[in-house]
Amino acid sequence: MIVWIHYARPRSPWYGLDEAEQRRLRTSWAAVDAASTADGGEPQGRFQVRGQSDWSTVELWRFPTYDAAYAHWSAKIAAGYAQWFAFANNIGAALPEETLPEETLPAESR
């Protein structure tokens, strides 16, 4: 399992777009999300960031492979996402339970 963590905030010009253009862009990005879901990606949620952070939202996805996560991000970039949002991404693979310290394992696994 691959986890993709996407932090974002609108760039200033985003607020200058009219509502119809913002809606058109969101629709194109939602189509990317739908295609990624059809290809095995699993959105885990989008959350508002509170407190001390450079970001306003964080979005979590699970993908079957690194290539699937890369394809998702590449499609978002091709759809103009980076022009309108500042972002940071993290990606990683799940660790096997035996590599985790015992205190982080569920009680039934100890």
Backbone as a ProteinNet text record, in pm:
[ID]
protein_1_A
[PRIMARY]
MIVWIHYARPRSPWYGLDEAEQRRLRTSWAAVDAASTADGGEPQGRFQVRGQSDWSTVELWRFPTYDAAYAHWSAKIAAGYAQWFAFANNIGAALPEETLPEETLPAESR
[TERTIARY]
83.1	0	88.2	51.6	121.6	28.1	81	3.6	58.8	-31.2	5.6	-60.8	19.1	-29.8	-5.6	-113.2	-106.6	-152.9	-61.1	-91.9	-112.5	-208.3	-233.9	-291	-277	-345.7	-359.1	-467.7	-485.6	-377.5	-332.3	-243.6	-332.1	-277	-354.8	-438.3	-386.5	-468	-596.2	-599.2	-719.6	-841.2	-820.6	-931.3	-979.7	-900.6	-940.1	-1022.5	-1028.3	-1108.9	-1256.6	-1338.9	-1482.1	-1529.1	-1646.4	-1699.3	-1712	-1750.2	-1765.8	-1631.7	-1525.8	-1393.7	-1342.4	-1361.9	-1323.3	-1397.7	-1527	-1607.8	-1557.6	-1523.4	-1471.9	-1343.2	-1252.4	-1126.3	-1150	-1236	-1265.5	-1325.6	-1409.7	-1470.3	-1363.4	-1267.2	-1160.7	-1073.6	-1048.9	-968.4	-1047.5	-1178.8	-1263.2	-1263	-1253.7	-1245.3	-1115	-1006.4	-878.4	-894.1	-957	-978.7	-1062.1	-1166.4	-1252.7	-1175.4	-1090.4	-1009.7	-911.4	-851.5	-757.8	-830.4	-951.2	-1031	-1064.3	-1100.4	-1130.8	-1008.9	-888.6	-763.8	-709.8	-789.1	-748.1	-706.7	-702.6	-673.1	-792	-763.3	-869.9	-853.2	-938.9	-930.6	-968.3	-888.9	-911.6	-971.8	-983.4	-1045	-963	-1031.6	-970.8	-1004.9	-903.7	-920.9	-870.7	-937	-890.9	-775.1	-670.7	-556.5	-578.8	-559	-574	-439.4	-420.1	-298.3	-185.3	-64.4	55	90.5	55.2	83.7	86.4	160.8	161.9	47.2	-28.4	-128.9	-268.4	-367	-505.6	-579.5	-531.6	-595.1	-489	-528.7	-448.2	-542.2	-495.3	-573.3	-493.3	-559	-492.6	-549.8	-459.9	-499.1	-419.3	-477.7	-405.1	-402.6	-285.8	-270	-209.2	-236.5	-180.9	-30.1	20.2	162.9	211.2	343.8	400.9	364.2	365.6	333	190.7	97.1	-41.3	-49.8	24	26.1	88.1	196.9	262.2	169.7	98.3	4.4	-105.7	-153.4	-257.1	-203.8	-86.8	-31	1.2	53.7	84.5	-40.9	-150.7	-277.5	-328.6	-312.3	-353.5	-270.5	-141.2	-53.2	-94.3	-119.6	-160.9	-293.4	-377.3	-506.5	-495.2	-373.7	-352.9	-356	-356.9	-370.2	-259.4	-135.3	-21.6	-21.7	-89.6	-99	-180.2	-274.7	-370.3	-351.8	-272.7	-252.8	-105.5	-59	72.2	53.2	156.9	138.5	269.6	256.7	367	309.5	386.9	342	440.3	387.7	467.3	409.7	495.7	450.2	533.8	472.8	546.7	471.5	545.4	488.5	466.2	363.1	334.9	449.8	485.3	587.7	524.6	596.7	544.5	538.1	441.2	424.8	549.6	624.6	742.1	851.7	843.9	943.8	904	781	733	772.4	803.6	828.4	705.3	725.6	615.2	506.8	544	442.8	348.3	383.4	293.4	200.1	223.5	138.1	8.9	-100.8	-224.5	-202.8	-270.7	-252.2	-269.5	-363.6	-386.9	-272.3	-182.2	-68	54.4	53.9	172.2	177
-117.9	0	125.1	220.5	348.2	457.1	543.5	655.6	784.6	869.5	1000.1	1105.2	1198.1	1307	1436.4	1509.5	1630.8	1751	1844.6	1969.6	2078.9	2169.3	2273.4	2399.7	2507.7	2634.6	2708.1	2783.5	2859.1	2966.1	2983.6	3096.6	3221.4	3337.4	3462.3	3479	3449.3	3468.3	3383.9	3274.4	3190.9	3273.6	3363.2	3444.1	3547.9	3573.3	3666	3601.7	3469	3399.1	3412.2	3419.8	3422.7	3281.7	3276.6	3150.6	3042.9	3081.2	2984.3	2920.8	2999.4	2944.9	2855.8	2895.8	2809.2	2675.8	2680.9	2559.3	2471.5	2533.6	2457	2384.2	2453.9	2392.2	2280.1	2305.5	2201.4	2077.8	2099.5	1987.6	1907.1	1974.5	1901.6	1823.3	1879.5	1807.7	1691.9	1708.2	1598.6	1482.8	1514.1	1409.1	1331.1	1399.8	1332	1238.5	1288.1	1205.4	1081.6	1099.7	987.2	883.5	930.5	837.9	761.7	830.2	764.4	661.9	694	599.6	476.5	497.5	386	297.5	356	281.6	222.5	226	160.9	253.3	384.6	478.2	489.1	514.4	526.3	656.9	756.6	879.6	850.9	902.6	879.3	1000	1110.4	1229.2	1354	1465.1	1598.2	1672.6	1732.6	1789.9	1932.8	2014.1	2150.8	2142.8	2220.2	2225.5	2340.3	2313.8	2415.4	2434.3	2547.5	2570.7	2626.1	2602	2656.6	2573.9	2623.3	2550.9	2648.1	2612.5	2690	2649.3	2547.2	2488.9	2506.9	2510.9	2522.4	2389.1	2294.7	2162.8	2053.4	1934.5	1814.4	1708	1639.3	1535.7	1406.5	1296.7	1167.1	1069.4	994.6	891.6	765.7	651.9	524.5	483.4	436.5	390.6	250.7	172.5	37	36	138.4	143.6	288.6	304.7	438.4	497.3	413.8	462.3	517.1	454.8	503.3	640.3	658.2	788.7	894.2	858.6	952.6	989.5	891.8	918.5	1014.3	994.8	1084.5	1227.7	1245.3	1379.6	1441	1363.8	1413.7	1463.4	1390.9	1432.7	1562.2	1579	1705.1	1821.7	1800.9	1905.9	1940.9	1838.7	1861.7	1937.8	1923.3	1992.9	2133.1	2181.5	2318.8	2343.2	2237.6	2252.8	2339.3	2316	2386.4	2536.6	2579	2721.9	2795.1	2725.9	2789.7	2756.6	2651.9	2610.1	2586.1	2638.6	2602.8	2468.5	2386.2	2250.5	2190.7	2084.7	1996.8	1855.6	1759.9	1621.2	1532.8	1431.5	1324.4	1193.6	1096	965	859.7	747.2	639.9	509	403.1	269	227.5	148	96.6	7.7	19.1	-66.7	-195.9	-306.6	-429.8	-411.6	-473.8	-456.7	-492.9	-590.5	-632.6	-526.2	-422.5	-316.9	-202.9	-206.5	-100.9	-131.6	-28.6	-52.7	-116.5	-207.4	-281.7	-191.9	-78	7.3	70.8	69.3	125.1	20.6	-108.4	-213.7	-221.9	-260.2	-280.5	-386.7	-374.9	-467.6	-612.9	-640.6	-778.6	-836.1	-750.5	-795	-824.2	-779.6	-798.8	-935.5
0	0	0	-82.3	-92.9	-39.5	44.6	96.8	36.7	-10.9	-65.4	21.3	72.8	156.8	80.1	56.9	-24.6	57.9	81.1	150.9	46	69	-31	31.9	-45.3	-15.6	-147.5	-164.3	-288.5	-303.7	-427.4	-457.8	-470	-447.7	-450.2	-577.4	-698.4	-819.9	-822.9	-747	-742.5	-701.8	-607.2	-556.5	-657.7	-760.9	-865.9	-975.6	-977.6	-1078.4	-1044.8	-1147.9	-1120.1	-1081.6	-1025.3	-973.1	-1080.9	-1199.7	-1309.4	-1345.6	-1349.2	-1382.2	-1269.8	-1145.6	-1033.6	-1041.4	-1071.2	-1082.9	-1197.4	-1311.5	-1425.8	-1388	-1319	-1277.3	-1176.2	-1077.9	-978	-1044.9	-1146	-1218.6	-1291.4	-1352.5	-1422.8	-1324.5	-1206.7	-1106.1	-1046.3	-1032.9	-983.8	-1084.6	-1213	-1314.8	-1300.4	-1267.9	-1241.9	-1122.2	-1015.8	-896.6	-931.1	-1010.2	-1048.5	-1129.5	-1221.1	-1300.7	-1211.5	-1114.9	-1023.8	-936.9	-894.8	-816.1	-900.4	-1025.9	-1116	-1138.6	-1127.7	-1146.1	-1015.7	-908.8	-784.6	-671.4	-696.8	-589.3	-494.5	-368	-268	-191.6	-219.8	-140.8	4	97.2	239.7	309.4	236.9	293.4	268.6	281.5	269	396.1	457.7	590.1	594.4	673.4	698.6	797.8	772.2	862.9	960	1087.1	1190.6	1259.7	1321.1	1397.4	1312.4	1356	1291	1167.6	1050.7	926.7	810.1	708.3	584.4	492.3	528.4	440.5	497.1	408.9	454	448.9	365.4	357.1	347.9	386.4	363.3	307.9	205.4	138.7	144.7	178.1	191.1	89.1	25.6	-70.5	-43.5	-78.8	-84.9	-231.8	-276.3	-414	-413.6	-517	-520.7	-549.2	-618.5	-653.3	-653.5	-648.1	-662.6	-798.5	-902.8	-1037	-1044.5	-973.8	-973.6	-905.1	-796.9	-728.5	-819.6	-886.9	-978	-1094	-1147.7	-1257.5	-1212.5	-1090.4	-1035.9	-1029.7	-970.7	-955.8	-1091.7	-1182.2	-1317.2	-1387.9	-1370.7	-1432.9	-1370.7	-1240	-1175.1	-1228.8	-1242.6	-1294.6	-1437.9	-1519.2	-1658.3	-1666.1	-1564.4	-1560.6	-1498.8	-1477.9	-1434.6	-1284.7	-1206.2	-1060.8	-1000.1	-1037.9	-975.3	-1004.1	-1106.4	-1137	-1030.7	-970.5	-880	-733.1	-702	-563.8	-534	-420.9	-368	-296.9	-295.1	-243.4	-193.8	-118.3	-79.9	-75.4	-120.8	-122.6	-46.8	18.2	77.9	27.5	9.7	-35.6	35	63.7	129.2	124.1	150.1	153.5	298.3	320.1	454.3	499.4	625.6	684.6	734.8	722.9	784.3	936	1001.5	1146.4	1224.8	1179.6	1256.2	1260.1	1174.4	1177.2	1270.1	1323.4	1411.8	1555.9	1635.9	1778.4	1842.6	1935.6	1995.9	2053.5	2112.4	2175.1	2072.7	1943	1841.8	1782.8	1815.2	1763.8	1844.6	1781.2	1855.9	1963.6	2076.7	2189.1	2146.9	2057.2	2015.9	1932.1	1882	1801.5	1887.7	2013.8	2100.1	2160.2
[MASK]
++++++++++++++++++++++++++++++++++++++++++++++++++++++++++++++++++++++++++++++++++++++++++++++++++++++++++++++

